[in-house]
């Protein structure tokens, strides 16, 4: 049960967020794979980009 709380629960939450986000992107009329590819490519492209992402995401956490 401890493994579920520490590992699987956050993993399931991330997967669910991608699924819900993908559904929203499809409803808008765009390709979810292209959208997520651009999103992940832009934010995790370099160490500096990761720093910017963490800086702007901190107030949301």
C-alpha positions in Angstrom: 0.0 0.0 0.0 2.9 2.3 0.7 4.2 1.9 -2.9 0.8 3.0 -4.2 0.8 6.2 -2.3 4.4 7.1 -3.1 4.8 6.0 -6.7 1.6 4.9 -8.4 -0.7 7.6 -7.1 1.3 10.5 -8.6 1.9 8.5 -11.8 -1.8 7.9 -12.2 -2.5 11.6 -11.6 0.0 12.6 -14.3 -1.4 10.1 -16.8 -5.0 11.3 -16.0 -3.9 14.9 -16.5 -2.5 14.1 -20.0 -5.7 12.2 -20.9 -7.9 15.1 -19.8 -5.6 17.6 -21.5 -5.7 15.4 -24.7 -9.4 15.4 -24.7 -9.6 19.1 -24.4 -7.1 19.6 -27.2 -9.1 17.2 -29.4 -12.3 19.2 -28.6 -10.5 22.4 -29.7 -9.6 20.7 -32.9 -5.9 20.2 -32.7 -3.6 17.2 -32.6 -2.9 16.3 -29.0 0.4 14.5 -29.8 1.7 17.5 -31.7 0.6 19.8 -28.8 2.2 17.8 -26.1 5.3 17.3 -28.1 5.7 21.1 -28.5 4.9 21.6 -24.8 7.4 19.1 -23.6 10.0 20.0 -26.1 9.9 23.7 -25.2 9.9 23.3 -21.5 12.5 20.5 -21.2 14.7 21.4 -24.1 17.6 22.7 -22.0 18.5 23.3 -18.4 17.7 26.9 -18.7 14.2 26.1 -20.0 13.6 23.8 -17.0 14.6 26.6 -14.7 12.1 29.0 -16.3 9.4 26.3 -16.1 10.1 25.8 -12.4 10.2 29.6 -11.8 6.8 30.1 -13.4 5.2 26.9 -12.0 6.2 27.6 -8.4 3.2 29.9 -7.6 0.9 27.3 -9.0 2.2 24.5 -6.7 
